Amino acid sequence: MHSTSADVDYSLQRRSLLSDVASGLVDTLDVCDASPYLISASRYHGEETEQRCPICRRENLWLVHYIYGDELRSSAGQARSRAELAMLAKQYRAFDVYVVEVCRGCGWNHLTHRFGMGQDHPNTPTTRTDVTTSRPPRQVSTRTDG
């Protein structure tokens, strides 16, 4: 059995959560709860972005890529660097990658993307800059003039 996940962008969910924090509906302590493992994974496997943390605004965000899939066995659930993802995509038929952004300063963390990789995924995003590099995800304007 192999993964057939679709690409998913969680930016709308992120925007909604940040709106709730800004309006006081959600406390910052509830969103700045990164586990020590996630912080450590960002140090060893993460990629620094140029995007500031939306909560503390002092630190840059880091992206951490986690892999999941039946074929991965004991490697499932581990954080991997982007270079390792490209190598794994050549070795395995299919696996899912979950991209989490984290602030090492205040502990903000949020799932940003999920996508499939591997030999069974003809569109394996090893070269897609919007998903696999440290460039922040594209923001969609919700402003209406009129």
MOQUISUL-V182920 format. One record per pair of residues at least 12 apart in sequence whose ideal C-beta (glycine too) atoms are under 8 Angstrom apart, sorted by the first residue. I is the first residue (numbers start at 1). GAP is how many residues later the second one is. Records with the same first field share a line. If there is no record, write none. Layout:
I: GAP ; GAP
This chain:
1: 69
2: 67 ; 68 ; 69 ; 91 ; 92 ; 116 ; 118
3: 65 ; 66 ; 67 ; 91 ; 92 ; 93 ; 113 ; 115
4: 90 ; 112
5: 91 ; 109 ; 110 ; 111
6: 110
7: 106 ; 107 ; 108 ; 109 ; 118 ; 124
8: 105 ; 106 ; 107
9: 103 ; 104 ; 128
10: 100 ; 101 ; 102 ; 103 ; 104
11: 101 ; 126 ; 128 ; 129
13: 97
14: 96 ; 98
17: 14 ; 93
18: 36
21: 34
28: 27 ; 78
31: 24 ; 77 ; 78 ; 79
32: 23 ; 24 ; 71 ; 74 ; 75 ; 76 ; 77
33: 74 ; 76
34: 68 ; 69 ; 73 ; 74 ; 75
38: 26 ; 62 ; 64 ; 71
39: 63 ; 65 ; 68
41: 23 ; 25 ; 38
42: 20 ; 22 ; 60 ; 62
43: 61
44: 35
45: 19 ; 20 ; 34 ; 35 ; 36 ; 39
46: 16 ; 17 ; 18 ; 33 ; 56
47: 15 ; 16 ; 34 ; 35 ; 86 ; 87
48: 12 ; 13 ; 14 ; 86
49: 12 ; 13 ; 14 ; 52 ; 85 ; 86 ; 87
50: 84 ; 85 ; 86
51: 50 ; 85
53: 50 ; 52 ; 53 ; 55
54: 54
55: 48 ; 51 ; 53
56: 47 ; 49 ; 50 ; 52
58: 47 ; 48
59: 44 ; 45 ; 46 ; 47
61: 40 ; 41 ; 42 ; 47 ; 75
62: 39 ; 40 ; 41 ; 42
63: 36 ; 37 ; 38 ; 49 ; 71
64: 15 ; 35 ; 36 ; 37 ; 38
65: 14 ; 15 ; 16 ; 17 ; 20 ; 32 ; 33 ; 34 ; 67
66: 12 ; 13 ; 14 ; 31 ; 32 ; 33 ; 34
67: 13 ; 18 ; 21 ; 28 ; 29 ; 30 ; 31
68: 27 ; 28 ; 30
69: 23 ; 25 ; 26 ; 27 ; 49
71: 21 ; 22 ; 23 ; 24 ; 47
72: 16 ; 20 ; 23
76: 19
82: 50 ; 51
85: 12 ; 32 ; 41 ; 47
86: 40
88: 29 ; 30
89: 28 ; 29 ; 30 ; 32 ; 35 ; 37
90: 29
92: 26 ; 27
93: 25 ; 26 ; 27
94: 22 ; 23 ; 24 ; 25 ; 26 ; 27
95: 21 ; 22 ; 23
96: 18 ; 19 ; 20 ; 21
97: 16 ; 17 ; 18 ; 19 ; 20
98: 13 ; 15 ; 16
99: 12 ; 13 ; 14 ; 15 ; 16 ; 32
100: 12
112: 25
113: 18 ; 24
115: 16
